[in-house]
Structure formats: structure tokens, C-alpha cells
Amino acid sequence: MLFSKLAGLMMAGLTAATLDSFSYERLDQNNSVLLIVDHQVGLFNLARDFDGTLYYNNMIAHAAIGKLFDIPVILTTSKEDGPNGPLPKEILEMYPDATIIARPGEINAWDNPEFRAAVEATGRKQVIIAGIATEVCVAFAALSMREAGYGVFANVEGSGTTSALVRDVANLRMVAAGVQVGGIFSIVGELWRDHRNEPGSEKVLDWFQRYAPMYMIPAQQFNAFPGSAPAEL
């Protein structure tokens, strides 16, 4: 309870301090790169701030955002030959031709020259990041990329850690540095921007049905009425 009150006061202070100078940076399909950082099967066991089944699906959904919007995707792992393990097979099968940057020791992915070069080579200035653990692999890289001038968007549903307390502290730390935090629905919505834009309503509906079916409930209810046309977004 005390932490929640302190967090609220901190957020209020940050809001007051930045309101006058606020400029809305919107995700752009043509300027974004998706980062999959240490979503490894061994590290998955650390993710206790979500229901396990829900979080596993969130990891796969995060990876699938890259496919939906056809944006560059960079995968990296930490010490995958040890207990951290490899990436899930669903992600490996989704990107069979992708080069996985296996970091031999760097905890902060941005400290790895190959990873940094891969991000820079895309020429894109917005990064969408998720990983395990939120306060380490995600926060360290996010803070470093903010320092390097990138717009950083952290997927809070695609990142996991040991507890809600640790997650909340990590997100506060990132927000204080200018990292934008959001969930799967907000990231997809901001990349899409307009229901008439590519990849089109049919593909987006199919994507939600597969990876985030809870957001399909309004469409399913609409379709349940006799004589209704199939719902479109």
C-alpha cells in the first residue's frame, strides 16, 4: 500500500514536470524495429508477475507483432547454452531465417557490439522491446537506447519478472527516463493507427483471434446476433 502511494506521487510529479513540454511520439510502422530480448525457456520460470499460461502467450504475441506489420525483428539471448536455455520453439519457427544474437556475457544487450550494430543497421529510430527479466534485460537495454536517442516502447505484457513489486519499480524507472510503456493492444493500435490502413481489418482480426482473443469479445458478441454481417474493425 505504501509503495502504491509513493508510486502515485512519483507519477504525479513526473506528469507535472513534463506536461508543458510534452510531445506525443507515435509508433510508426516505417520507423520501428521489434526486439525480443532473452525470452528464453529457462528464464521463463522467473516470470511470476503473470499467470504462466497468459504470459507465455504474451511472449509469442509480442514476437508476432513483427509479422503482422512486417517490421524488422531482432532476437537476442543470454548464455543460452546454460540454464537460461534457448528461445521458445514457437518464436524460432516464426522466424526460421533470423539470426539470433547469442550474447556470451553481456547482461545489457546494448553492450553487445553485434546487437547494437543490428539495431543501428535497420536505420529505424523507434524500438519496441520485451523480455525477461523486466528490471534487468529489458530496463538496462531500454535505458541505454534512450540515452542513444531512440524512442523506446516497452511492452509490459510481453515482459516478465519475479513479482509485481519488481515489475512496477522497473517500469517506473523506465518511465522516468522517457521510455513509453504499454500493452499489446496499445502497441498494435498505435502501429495500425487507422482501421483502413495496412495490414487491413481481416488480418488484424485474425491476429487478435490467434494471439489475443480477449480483444475479440465485442466482435464475437456482434456476430452472435441473427442477421448481423461479420464484424470488421
C-alpha positions as CSV (number, residue, x, y, z in Angstrom):
1,M,0.0,0.0,0.0
2,L,2.8,2.4,0.9
3,F,4.6,1.6,-2.3
4,S,1.5,2.2,-4.3
5,K,1.0,5.7,-2.7
6,L,4.7,6.6,-3.3
7,A,4.4,5.4,-6.9
8,G,1.3,7.5,-7.4
9,L,3.1,10.6,-6.1
10,M,6.1,9.9,-8.3
11,M,4.0,9.6,-11.4
12,A,2.1,12.8,-10.5
13,G,5.4,14.6,-10.1
14,L,6.7,13.3,-13.4
15,T,3.4,14.3,-15.1
16,A,3.5,17.9,-13.7
17,A,7.2,18.3,-14.6
18,T,6.7,17.2,-18.2
19,L,3.2,18.3,-19.1
20,D,4.2,21.7,-20.5
21,S,6.9,20.2,-22.8
22,F,5.1,17.0,-23.8
23,S,5.3,15.9,-27.4
24,Y,3.4,12.8,-28.4
25,E,5.7,10.4,-30.1
26,R,3.6,7.9,-32.0
27,L,4.8,4.5,-33.1
28,D,5.4,4.3,-36.9
29,Q,5.3,1.1,-38.9
30,N,8.0,2.5,-41.1
31,N,10.3,3.6,-38.3
32,S,10.0,0.8,-35.8
33,V,12.0,-2.4,-35.0
34,L,10.9,-5.1,-32.7
35,L,13.3,-6.5,-30.1
36,I,12.9,-10.0,-28.5
37,V,15.3,-9.9,-25.6
38,D,16.0,-13.1,-23.6
39,H,12.6,-14.7,-23.9
40,Q,14.3,-17.9,-23.0
41,V,12.7,-21.1,-21.8
42,G,14.8,-21.3,-18.7
43,L,14.3,-17.6,-17.8
44,F,10.6,-18.1,-18.3
45,N,10.5,-19.7,-14.8
46,L,11.4,-16.3,-13.3
47,A,8.2,-14.7,-14.6
48,R,5.9,-14.8,-11.6
49,D,4.1,-11.5,-12.1
50,F,1.6,-13.0,-14.6
51,D,-0.3,-16.2,-14.9
52,G,2.1,-18.6,-16.5
53,T,-0.1,-19.6,-19.5
54,L,-1.1,-16.0,-20.1
55,Y,2.5,-14.8,-20.0
56,Y,3.7,-17.5,-22.4
57,N,1.1,-16.4,-24.9
58,N,2.1,-12.8,-24.4
59,M,5.7,-13.6,-25.3
60,I,4.5,-15.3,-28.6
61,A,2.1,-12.4,-29.3
62,H,5.0,-9.9,-28.8
63,A,7.0,-11.7,-31.4
64,A,4.1,-11.9,-33.8
65,I,3.7,-8.1,-33.9
66,G,6.7,-8.1,-36.2
67,K,5.0,-10.5,-38.6
68,L,1.7,-8.6,-38.5
69,F,3.3,-5.3,-39.5
70,D,6.2,-6.6,-41.4
71,I,8.8,-4.7,-39.4
72,P,12.4,-5.7,-38.7
73,V,12.8,-8.1,-35.8
74,I,16.0,-8.7,-33.8
75,L,16.3,-11.7,-31.5
76,T,18.9,-12.0,-28.7
77,T,19.7,-14.4,-26.0
78,S,22.0,-14.5,-22.9
79,K,24.1,-17.6,-22.2
80,E,21.6,-19.9,-24.0
81,D,24.0,-22.8,-23.7
82,G,23.4,-22.8,-19.9
83,P,20.3,-22.9,-17.7
84,N,18.8,-19.8,-19.4
85,G,18.1,-22.1,-22.4
86,P,17.0,-21.3,-26.0
87,L,14.1,-19.2,-27.3
88,P,10.7,-21.0,-27.4
89,K,10.2,-23.1,-30.5
90,E,7.1,-21.0,-31.4
91,I,9.4,-18.0,-31.8
92,L,12.1,-19.9,-33.6
93,E,9.5,-21.3,-36.1
94,M,8.1,-17.9,-36.6
95,Y,11.5,-16.5,-37.7
96,P,13.3,-19.5,-39.1
97,D,15.8,-17.4,-41.1
98,A,16.5,-14.9,-38.4
99,T,20.0,-14.5,-36.9
100,I,19.9,-14.9,-33.2
101,I,22.5,-12.8,-31.4
102,A,23.7,-15.0,-28.7
103,R,25.4,-12.8,-26.2
104,P,28.3,-14.6,-24.5
105,G,28.3,-12.5,-21.3
106,E,26.8,-9.0,-21.7
107,I,23.8,-8.6,-19.4
108,N,22.8,-5.4,-21.1
109,A,22.1,-6.3,-24.7
110,W,23.2,-2.8,-25.8
111,D,26.7,-3.5,-24.5
112,N,27.0,-6.3,-27.2
113,P,28.5,-4.8,-30.4
114,E,26.7,-7.3,-32.7
115,F,23.3,-6.4,-31.1
116,R,24.0,-2.7,-31.2
117,A,25.1,-2.9,-34.9
118,A,22.0,-4.9,-35.8
119,V,19.7,-2.2,-34.3
120,E,21.6,0.6,-36.0
121,A,21.7,-1.2,-39.3
122,T,17.9,-1.1,-39.5
123,G,18.1,2.7,-39.8
124,R,15.0,2.9,-37.6
125,K,14.7,5.1,-34.6
126,Q,11.8,3.5,-32.6
127,V,12.3,0.2,-30.7
128,I,9.6,-2.0,-29.3
129,I,11.1,-4.2,-26.6
130,A,10.0,-7.0,-24.3
131,G,12.0,-9.6,-22.5
132,I,12.9,-11.4,-19.2
133,A,13.6,-10.1,-16.7
134,T,11.8,-6.7,-16.8
135,E,14.1,-4.9,-14.4
136,V,17.3,-6.3,-15.9
137,C,17.3,-7.4,-19.6
138,V,14.5,-5.0,-20.6
139,A,15.3,-2.0,-18.4
140,F,19.0,-2.0,-19.0
141,A,18.7,-2.1,-22.8
142,A,15.8,0.4,-22.8
143,L,17.7,3.0,-20.7
144,S,20.8,2.6,-22.9
145,M,18.8,3.1,-26.1
146,R,17.0,6.1,-24.7
147,E,20.4,7.6,-23.9
148,A,21.4,6.8,-27.5
149,G,18.5,8.8,-28.8
150,Y,16.0,6.1,-29.6
151,G,12.3,6.3,-29.0
152,V,11.7,3.2,-26.7
153,F,8.4,1.5,-26.3
154,A,8.4,-1.3,-23.6
155,N,5.7,-4.0,-23.9
156,V,4.7,-4.5,-20.3
157,E,2.6,-7.6,-21.2
158,G,5.5,-9.2,-23.0
159,S,8.0,-8.7,-20.2
160,G,8.1,-10.7,-17.0
161,T,9.9,-10.9,-13.7
162,T,9.7,-12.3,-10.2
163,S,7.0,-10.2,-8.7
164,A,4.6,-7.3,-9.3
165,L,6.7,-5.1,-7.0
166,V,9.8,-5.6,-9.0
167,R,7.9,-5.1,-12.2
168,D,6.3,-1.8,-11.0
169,V,9.7,-0.4,-9.8
170,A,11.3,-1.3,-13.2
171,N,8.5,0.3,-15.2
172,L,8.7,3.5,-13.0
173,R,12.5,3.6,-13.6
174,M,12.0,3.4,-17.4
175,V,9.1,5.9,-17.5
176,A,11.3,8.4,-15.6
177,A,13.9,8.1,-18.4
178,G,11.3,8.7,-21.1
179,V,10.5,5.1,-22.1
180,Q,6.9,4.7,-23.1
181,V,5.3,1.6,-21.5
182,G,2.2,0.0,-22.9
183,G,0.5,-3.3,-23.6
184,I,-0.1,-5.5,-26.7
185,F,-3.4,-3.8,-27.6
186,S,-2.0,-0.3,-27.4
187,I,1.2,-1.2,-29.4
188,V,-0.9,-2.9,-32.2
189,G,-3.4,0.0,-32.2
190,E,-0.7,2.7,-32.4
191,L,1.2,0.9,-35.2
192,W,-2.0,0.4,-37.1
193,R,-3.4,4.0,-36.4
194,D,-6.4,3.7,-38.8
195,H,-8.7,0.7,-39.4
196,R,-8.4,1.4,-43.1
197,N,-4.6,1.1,-43.0
198,E,-2.5,-2.0,-43.9
199,P,-2.4,-4.8,-42.9
200,G,-6.2,-4.4,-43.0
201,S,-9.1,-5.4,-40.7
202,E,-9.2,-9.0,-41.8
203,K,-5.6,-9.7,-41.0
204,V,-5.7,-7.8,-37.7
205,L,-8.9,-9.6,-36.6
206,D,-7.2,-13.0,-37.4
207,W,-4.1,-11.9,-35.5
208,F,-6.2,-11.0,-32.4
209,Q,-8.2,-14.2,-32.7
210,R,-4.9,-16.2,-32.6
211,Y,-2.8,-14.2,-30.1
212,A,-5.0,-12.0,-28.0
213,P,-8.6,-13.4,-28.2
214,M,-9.9,-11.4,-25.3
215,Y,-10.0,-8.4,-27.6
216,M,-12.3,-10.3,-30.0
217,I,-15.1,-10.4,-27.5
218,P,-17.0,-7.4,-28.9
219,A,-16.8,-8.8,-32.4
220,Q,-17.9,-12.2,-31.3
221,Q,-20.9,-10.7,-29.5
222,F,-21.8,-8.7,-32.5
223,N,-21.6,-11.7,-34.8
224,A,-23.8,-13.7,-32.4
225,F,-26.9,-11.5,-33.3
226,P,-29.0,-13.1,-36.0
227,G,-28.7,-11.5,-39.4
228,S,-25.6,-9.4,-38.4
229,A,-22.8,-9.0,-41.0
230,P,-19.4,-10.3,-40.0
231,A,-17.8,-7.7,-37.7
232,E,-14.9,-5.6,-39.0
233,L,-12.5,-3.4,-37.1
